[in-house]
Amino acid sequence: MAPKVKVVVSVDDEHVDKMSEVVKACRAAGLSVERSLESLGTITGSIESSELGKLNRVEGISNVEQSADYQLPPPQDDLQ
């Protein structure tokens, strides 16, 4: 089993009005959908790294980007 990666999926402008269909196709490609943000044309979720190719081939997807987690240092830290 490949490790899961968090992704942000951009939906092209021509498919934003069909967002529910794009989300369904993303799920079929292996994406565990966390959020569907129609107003932004994005879908967030996680997928096994070995399945990223399937997600890139979903009709209506313009870009798939792996998201990164950021942790800010505590306020009392010298970096602040």
N, CA, C and O atoms as a printed pandas DataFrame, in Angstrom:
     atom_number atom_name residue_name chain_id  residue_number  x_coord  y_coord  z_coord
0              1         N          MET        A               1    0.850   -1.175    0.000
1              2        CA          MET        A               1    0.000    0.000    0.000
2              3         C          MET        A               1    0.897    1.241    0.000
3              4         O          MET        A               1    1.787    1.368    0.841
4              5         N          ALA        A               2    0.662    2.147   -0.938
5              6        CA          ALA        A               2    1.439    3.378   -1.047
6              7         C          ALA        A               2    0.965    4.384    0.002
7              8         O          ALA        A               2   -0.194    4.362    0.415
8              9         N          PRO        A               3    1.866    5.259    0.426
9             10        CA          PRO        A               3    1.456    6.281    1.412
10            11         C          PRO        A               3    0.473    7.266    0.787
11            12         O          PRO        A               3    0.515    7.528   -0.415
12            13         N          LYS        A               4   -0.410    7.806    1.621
13            14        CA          LYS        A               4   -1.375    8.799    1.144
14            15         C          LYS        A               4   -0.738   10.184    1.188
15            16         O          LYS        A               4    0.047   10.507    2.079
16            17         N          VAL        A               5   -1.104   10.984    0.195
17            18        CA          VAL        A               5   -0.649   12.367    0.133
18            19         C          VAL        A               5   -1.872   13.277    0.079
19            20         O          VAL        A               5   -2.902   12.922   -0.494
20            21         N          LYS        A               6   -1.740   14.452    0.683
21            22        CA          LYS        A               6   -2.810   15.445    0.618
22            23         C          LYS        A               6   -2.654   16.223   -0.670
23            24         O          LYS        A               6   -1.544   16.578   -1.068
24            25         N          VAL        A               7   -3.785   16.487   -1.324
25            26        CA          VAL        A               7   -3.750   17.209   -2.594
26            27         C          VAL        A               7   -4.812   18.305   -2.638
27            28         O          VAL        A               7   -5.824   18.267   -1.939
28            29         N          VAL        A               8   -4.527   19.279   -3.492
29            30        CA          VAL        A               8   -5.491   20.315   -3.847
30            31         C          VAL        A               8   -5.705   20.174   -5.348
31            32         O          VAL        A               8   -4.760   20.267   -6.131
32            33         N          VAL        A               9   -6.943   19.951   -5.737
33            34        CA          VAL        A               9   -7.301   19.726   -7.132
34            35         C          VAL        A               9   -7.987   20.982   -7.658
35            36         O          VAL        A               9   -8.947   21.469   -7.060
36            37         N          SER        A              10   -7.489   21.505   -8.780
37            38        CA          SER        A              10   -8.116   22.665   -9.425
38            39         C          SER        A              10   -9.007   22.173  -10.559
39            40         O          SER        A              10   -8.592   21.377  -11.401
40            41         N          VAL        A              11  -10.232   22.664  -10.556
41            42        CA          VAL        A              11  -11.204   22.306  -11.589
42            43         C          VAL        A              11  -11.195   23.405  -12.642
43            44         O          VAL        A              11  -11.219   24.589  -12.306
44            45         N          ASP        A              12  -11.160   23.016  -13.922
45            46        CA          ASP        A              12  -11.126   24.043  -14.963
46            47         C          ASP        A              12  -12.455   24.787  -15.018
47            48         O          ASP        A              12  -13.491   24.267  -14.604
48            49         N          ASP        A              13  -12.407   26.004  -15.531
49            50        CA          ASP        A              13  -13.577   26.894  -15.534
50            51         C          ASP        A              13  -14.794   26.288  -16.224
51            52         O          ASP        A              13  -15.925   26.567  -15.827
52            53         N          GLU        A              14  -14.585   25.470  -17.241
53            54        CA          GLU        A              14  -15.706   24.897  -17.981
54            55         C          GLU        A              14  -16.433   23.806  -17.209
55            56         O          GLU        A              14  -17.532   23.406  -17.594
56            57         N          HIS        A              15  -15.827   23.312  -16.112
57            58        CA          HIS        A              15  -16.441   22.223  -15.360
58            59         C          HIS        A              15  -16.880   22.616  -13.950
59            60         O          HIS        A              15  -17.420   21.783  -13.222
60            61         N          VAL        A              16  -16.658   23.868  -13.557
61            62        CA          VAL        A              16  -17.027   24.292  -12.199
62            63         C          VAL        A              16  -18.525   24.130  -11.970
63            64         O          VAL        A              16  -18.949   23.785  -10.867
64            65         N          ASP        A              17  -19.329   24.376  -13.000
65            66        CA          ASP        A              17  -20.774   24.224  -12.839
66            67         C          ASP        A              17  -21.202   22.761  -12.764
67            68         O          ASP        A              17  -22.363   22.467  -12.478
68            69         N          LYS        A              18  -20.268   21.843  -13.019
69            70        CA          LYS        A              18  -20.524   20.395  -12.921
70            71         C          LYS        A              18  -19.680   19.799  -11.796
71            72         O          LYS        A              18  -19.234   18.654  -11.876
72            73         N          MET        A              19  -19.471   20.589  -10.753
73            74        CA          MET        A              19  -18.566   20.201   -9.676
74            75         C          MET        A              19  -18.924   18.856   -9.051
75            76         O          MET        A              19  -18.027   18.075   -8.732
76            77         N          SER        A              20  -20.204   18.570   -8.870
77            78        CA          SER        A              20  -20.592   17.298   -8.240
78            79         C          SER        A              20  -20.149   16.112   -9.089
79            80         O          SER        A              20  -19.760   15.074   -8.553
80            81         N          GLU        A              21  -20.208   16.261  -10.413
81            82        CA          GLU        A              21  -19.757   15.188  -11.309
82            83         C          GLU        A              21  -18.236   15.015  -11.227
83            84         O          GLU        A              21  -17.731   13.892  -11.240
84            85         N          VAL        A              22  -17.516   16.129  -11.143
85            86        CA          VAL        A              22  -16.058   16.071  -11.043
86            87         C          VAL        A              22  -15.659   15.427   -9.712
87            88         O          VAL        A              22  -14.743   14.604   -9.670
88            89         N          VAL        A              23  -16.336   15.795   -8.639
89            90        CA          VAL        A              23  -16.059   15.198   -7.324
90            91         C          VAL        A              23  -16.303   13.694   -7.372
91            92         O          VAL        A              23  -15.501   12.918   -6.853
92            93         N          LYS        A              24  -17.392   13.284   -7.981
93            94        CA          LYS        A              24  -17.709   11.856   -8.099
94            95         C          LYS        A              24  -16.613   11.117   -8.871
95            96         O          LYS        A              24  -16.208   10.021   -8.483
96            97         N          ALA        A              25  -16.134   11.719   -9.964
97            98        CA          ALA        A              25  -15.070   11.105  -10.761
98            99         C          ALA        A              25  -13.757   11.058   -9.981
99           100         O          ALA        A              25  -12.993   10.102  -10.114
100          101         N          CYS        A              26  -13.492   12.069   -9.179
101          102        CA          CYS        A              26  -12.282   12.073   -8.338
102          103         C          CYS        A              26  -12.349   10.951   -7.307
103          104         O          CYS        A              26  -11.353   10.270   -7.061
104          105         N          ARG        A              27  -13.504   10.761   -6.713
105          106        CA          ARG        A              27  -13.678    9.656   -5.754
106          107         C          ARG        A              27  -13.447    8.316   -6.439
107          108         O          ARG        A              27  -12.808    7.425   -5.880
108          109         N          ALA        A              28  -13.970    8.180   -7.647
109          110        CA          ALA        A              28  -13.793    6.937   -8.405
110          111         C          ALA        A              28  -12.322    6.699   -8.726
111          112         O          ALA        A              28  -11.896    5.552   -8.864
112          113         N          ALA        A              29  -11.545    7.773   -8.845
113          114        CA          ALA        A              29  -10.110    7.659   -9.134
114          115         C          ALA        A              29   -9.294    7.387   -7.871
115          116         O          ALA        A              29   -8.084    7.174   -7.946
116          117         N          GLY        A              30   -9.961    7.396   -6.703
117          118        CA          GLY        A              30   -9.277    7.056   -5.460
118          119         C          GLY        A              30   -9.104    8.190   -4.477
119          120         O          GLY        A              30   -8.476    8.002   -3.434
120          121         N          LEU        A              31   -9.640    9.367   -4.774
121          122        CA          LEU        A              31   -9.497   10.511   -3.872
122          123         C          LEU        A              31  -10.481   10.416   -2.718
123          124         O          LEU        A              31  -11.679   10.227   -2.930
124          125         N          SER        A              32   -9.978   10.546   -1.502
125          126        CA          SER        A              32  -10.840   10.702   -0.329
126          127         C          SER        A              32  -11.085   12.199   -0.187
127          128         O          SER        A              32  -10.222   12.934    0.294
128          129         N          VAL        A              33  -12.264   12.644   -0.608
129          130        CA          VAL        A              33  -12.572   14.079   -0.658
130          131         C          VAL        A              33  -12.790   14.607    0.750
131          132         O          VAL        A              33  -13.579   14.067    1.525
132          133         N          GLU        A              34  -12.066   15.681    1.058
133          134        CA          GLU        A              34  -12.237   16.366    2.343
134          135         C          GLU        A              34  -13.214   17.528    2.183
135          136         O          GLU        A              34  -14.153   17.685    2.964
136          137         N          ARG        A              35  -12.966   18.347    1.140
137          138        CA          ARG        A              35  -13.834   19.501    0.876
138          139         C          ARG        A              35  -13.966   19.723   -0.625
139          140         O          ARG        A              35  -13.050   19.457   -1.402
140          141         N          SER        A              36  -15.126   20.215   -0.999
141          142        CA          SER        A              36  -15.382   20.643   -2.369
142          143         C          SER        A              36  -15.777   22.113   -2.289
143          144         O          SER        A              36  -16.813   22.454   -1.718
144          145         N          LEU        A              37  -14.951   22.976   -2.860
145          146        CA          LEU        A              37  -15.175   24.412   -2.774
146          147         C          LEU        A              37  -15.525   24.948   -4.162
147          148         O          LEU        A              37  -14.652   25.388   -4.910
148          149         N          GLU        A              38  -16.802   24.903   -4.489
149          150        CA          GLU        A              38  -17.250   25.279   -5.832
150          151         C          GLU        A              38  -16.903   26.726   -6.145
151          152         O          GLU        A              38  -16.502   27.030   -7.269
152          153         N          SER        A              39  -17.049   27.627   -5.176
153          154        CA          SER        A              39  -16.781   29.044   -5.441
154          155         C          SER        A              39  -15.325   29.292   -5.815
155          156         O          SER        A              39  -15.018   30.267   -6.500
156          157         N          LEU        A              40  -14.422   28.411   -5.367
157          158        CA          LEU        A              40  -13.000   28.534   -5.703
158          159         C          LEU        A              40  -12.577   27.578   -6.813
159          160         O          LEU        A              40  -11.476   27.693   -7.352
160          161         N          GLY        A              41  -13.443   26.646   -7.147
161          162        CA          GLY        A              41  -13.110   25.654   -8.165
162          163         C          GLY        A              41  -12.031   24.696   -7.702
163          164         O          GLY        A              41  -11.183   24.278   -8.490
164          165         N          THR        A              42  -12.062   24.342   -6.410
165          166        CA          THR        A              42  -11.053   23.431   -5.872
166          167         C          THR        A              42  -11.690   22.307   -5.070
167          168         O          THR        A              42  -12.793   22.434   -4.537
168          169         N          ILE        A              43  -10.962   21.214   -5.005
169          170        CA          ILE        A              43  -11.336   20.046   -4.216
170          171         C          ILE        A              43  -10.098   19.675   -3.412
171          172         O          ILE        A              43   -8.997   19.622   -3.959
172          173         N          THR        A              44  -10.268   19.422   -2.128
173          174        CA          THR        A              44   -9.141   18.981   -1.308
174          175         C          THR        A              44   -9.411   17.575   -0.801
175          176         O          THR        A              44  -10.558   17.163   -0.629
176          177         N          GLY        A              45   -8.328   16.851   -0.566
177          178        CA          GLY        A              45   -8.469   15.497   -0.050
178          179         C          GLY        A              45   -7.139   14.781   -0.023
179          180         O          GLY        A              45   -6.082   15.408   -0.098
180          181         N          SER        A              46   -7.193   13.468    0.086
181          182        CA          SER        A              46   -5.970   12.663    0.112
182          183         C          SER        A              46   -6.151   11.453   -0.798
183          184         O          SER        A              46   -7.259   10.969   -1.027
184          185         N          ILE        A              47   -5.015   10.991   -1.303
185          186        CA          ILE        A              47   -5.013    9.878   -2.244
186          187         C          ILE        A              47   -3.690    9.144   -2.103
187          188         O          ILE        A              47   -2.675    9.744   -1.749
188          189         N          GLU        A              48   -3.699    7.851   -2.380
189          190        CA          GLU        A              48   -2.447    7.103   -2.369
190          191         C          GLU        A              48   -1.547    7.666   -3.461
191          192         O          GLU        A              48   -2.006    7.947   -4.568
192          193         N          SER        A              49   -0.279    7.828   -3.151
193          194        CA          SER        A              49    0.651    8.437   -4.105
194          195         C          SER        A              49    0.693    7.673   -5.428
195          196         O          SER        A              49    0.920    8.269   -6.480
196          197         N          SER        A              50    0.480    6.381   -5.381
197          198        CA          SER        A              50    0.506    5.579   -6.606
198          199         C          SER        A              50   -0.715    5.831   -7.499
199          200         O          SER        A              50   -0.717    5.425   -8.661
200          201         N          GLU        A              51   -1.749    6.493   -6.975
201          202        CA          GLU        A              51   -2.978    6.747   -7.723
202          203         C          GLU        A              51   -3.042    8.164   -8.301
203          204         O          GLU        A              51   -4.032    8.523   -8.938
204          205         N          LEU        A              52   -2.005    8.968   -8.089
205          206        CA          LEU        A              52   -2.027   10.355   -8.573
206          207         C          LEU        A              52   -2.240   10.427  -10.081
207          208         O          LEU        A              52   -2.916   11.338  -10.558
208          209         N          GLY        A              53   -1.695    9.515  -10.823
209          210        CA          GLY        A              53   -1.857    9.507  -12.278
210          211         C          GLY        A              53   -3.316    9.400  -12.687
211          212         O          GLY        A              53   -3.747   10.062  -13.632
212          213         N          LYS        A              54   -4.082    8.569  -11.980
213          214        CA          LYS        A              54   -5.510    8.429  -12.280
214          215         C          LYS        A              54   -6.236    9.760  -12.063
215          216         O          LYS        A              54   -7.103   10.147  -12.846
216          217         N          LEU        A              55   -5.867   10.436  -11.000
217          218        CA          LEU        A              55   -6.519   11.700  -10.670
218          219         C          LEU        A              55   -6.233   12.756  -11.733
219          220         O          LEU        A              55   -7.111   13.549  -12.074
220          221         N          ASN        A              56   -5.029   12.768  -12.247
221          222        CA          ASN        A              56   -4.657   13.725  -13.294
222          223         C          ASN        A              56   -5.437   13.511  -14.583
223          224         O          ASN        A              56   -5.540   14.429  -15.397
224          225         N          ARG        A              57   -5.985   12.328  -14.785
225          226        CA          ARG        A              57   -6.724   12.021  -16.010
226          227         C          ARG        A              57   -8.233   12.257  -15.899
227          228         O          ARG        A              57   -8.966   12.021  -16.859
228          229         N          VAL        A              58   -8.697   12.716  -14.750
229          230        CA          VAL        A              58  -10.128   12.973  -14.567
230          231         C          VAL        A              58  -10.534   14.175  -15.419
231          232         O          VAL        A              58   -9.882   15.218  -15.385
232          233         N          GLU        A              59  -11.612   14.020  -16.180
233          234        CA          GLU        A              59  -12.098   15.113  -17.015
234          235         C          GLU        A              59  -12.531   16.286  -16.142
235          236         O          GLU        A              59  -13.260   16.115  -15.164
236          237         N          GLY        A              60  -12.070   17.477  -16.511
237          238        CA          GLY        A              60  -12.432   18.682  -15.775
238          239         C          GLY        A              60  -11.366   19.153  -14.805
239          240         O          GLY        A              60  -11.483   20.232  -14.225
240          241         N          ILE        A              61  -10.323   18.347  -14.624
241          242        CA          ILE        A              61   -9.238   18.712  -13.714
242          243         C          ILE        A              61   -8.165   19.461  -14.500
243          244         O          ILE        A              61   -7.677   18.978  -15.522
244          245         N          SER        A              62   -7.806   20.643  -14.011
245          246        CA          SER        A              62   -6.751   21.396  -14.684
246          247         C          SER        A              62   -5.405   21.228  -13.990
247          248         O          SER        A              62   -4.365   21.382  -14.631
248          249         N          ASN        A              63   -5.400   20.914  -12.689
249          250        CA          ASN        A              63   -4.141   20.784  -11.963
250          251         C          ASN        A              63   -4.352   19.987  -10.677
251          252         O          ASN        A              63   -5.384   20.097  -10.014
252          253         N          VAL        A              64   -3.349   19.185  -10.348
253          254        CA          VAL        A              64   -3.332   18.463   -9.073
254          255         C          VAL        A              64   -2.014   18.818   -8.390
255          256         O          VAL        A              64   -0.935   18.592   -8.937
256          257         N          GLU        A              65   -2.121   19.371   -7.200
257          258        CA          GLU        A              65   -0.928   19.812   -6.480
258          259         C          GLU        A              65   -0.908   19.182   -5.095
259          260         O          GLU        A              65   -1.915   19.186   -4.387
260          261         N          GLN        A              66    0.238   18.644   -4.717
261          262        CA          GLN        A              66    0.365   18.107   -3.369
262          263         C          GLN        A              66    0.420   19.275   -2.402
263          264         O          GLN        A              66    1.164   20.231   -2.621
264          265         N          SER        A              67   -0.359   19.203   -1.341
265          266        CA          SER        A              67   -0.360   20.286   -0.357
266          267         C          SER        A              67    0.683   19.992    0.704
267          268         O          SER        A              67    1.055   18.843    0.945
268          269         N          ALA        A              68    1.133   21.047    1.318
269          270        CA          ALA        A              68    2.147   20.932    2.362
270          271         C          ALA        A              68    1.561   21.415    3.684
271          272         O          ALA        A              68    0.736   22.329    3.712
272          273         N          ASP        A              69    1.989   20.801    4.762
273          274        CA          ASP        A              69    1.592   21.236    6.092
274          275         C          ASP        A              69    2.653   22.189    6.631
275          276         O          ASP        A              69    3.851   21.971    6.455
276          277         N          TYR        A              70    2.199   23.226    7.276
277          278        CA          TYR        A              70    3.110   24.199    7.874
278          279         C          TYR        A              70    2.793   24.326    9.352
279          280         O          TYR        A              70    1.632   24.331    9.763
280          281         N          GLN        A              71    3.844   24.429   10.132
281          282        CA          GLN        A              71    3.675   24.622   11.572
282          283         C          GLN        A              71    4.449   25.871   11.958
283          284         O          GLN        A              71    5.676   25.909   11.874
284          285         N          LEU        A              72    3.720   26.885   12.379
285          286        CA          LEU        A              72    4.379   28.102   12.834
286          287         C          LEU        A              72    4.990   27.872   14.206
287          288         O          LEU        A              72    4.437   27.121   15.010
288          289         N          PRO        A              73    6.126   28.508   14.487
289          290        CA          PRO        A              73    6.711   28.373   15.813
290          291         C          PRO        A              73    5.847   29.106   16.841
291          292         O          PRO        A              73    5.084   30.001   16.478
292          293         N          PRO        A              74    5.959   28.738   18.115
293          294        CA          PRO        A              74    5.174   29.411   19.148
294          295         C          PRO        A              74    5.562   30.884   19.242
295          296         O          PRO        A              74    6.687   31.247   18.898
296          297         N          PRO        A              75    4.646   31.736   19.701
297          298        CA          PRO        A              75    4.912   33.174   19.763
298          299         C          PRO        A              75    6.160   33.559   20.558
299          300         O          PRO        A              75    6.812   34.555   20.245
300          301         N          GLN        A              76    6.488   32.788   21.567
301          302        CA          GLN        A              76    7.651   33.122   22.381
302          303         C          GLN        A              76    8.964   32.669   21.753
303          304         O          GLN        A              76   10.031   32.955   22.297
304          305         N          ASP        A              77    8.912   31.981   20.640
305          306        CA          ASP        A              77   10.107   31.494   19.964
306          307         C          ASP        A              77   10.909   32.655   19.386
307          308         O          ASP        A              77   10.333   33.676   19.009
308          309         N          ASP        A              78   12.219   32.512   19.314
309          310        CA          ASP        A              78   13.093   33.578   18.810
310          311         C          ASP        A              78   12.824   33.930   17.350
311          312         O          ASP        A              78   13.164   35.030   16.916
312          313         N          LEU        A              79   12.224   33.026   16.587
313          314        CA          LEU        A              79   11.959   33.291   15.181
314          315         C          LEU        A              79   10.819   34.277   14.968
315          316         O          LEU        A              79   10.689   34.842   13.882
316          317         N          GLN        A              80   10.004   34.490   15.974
317          318        CA          GLN        A              80    8.852   35.395   15.828
318          319         C          GLN        A              80    9.271   36.818   15.805
319          320         O          GLN        A              80    8.427   37.708   15.689
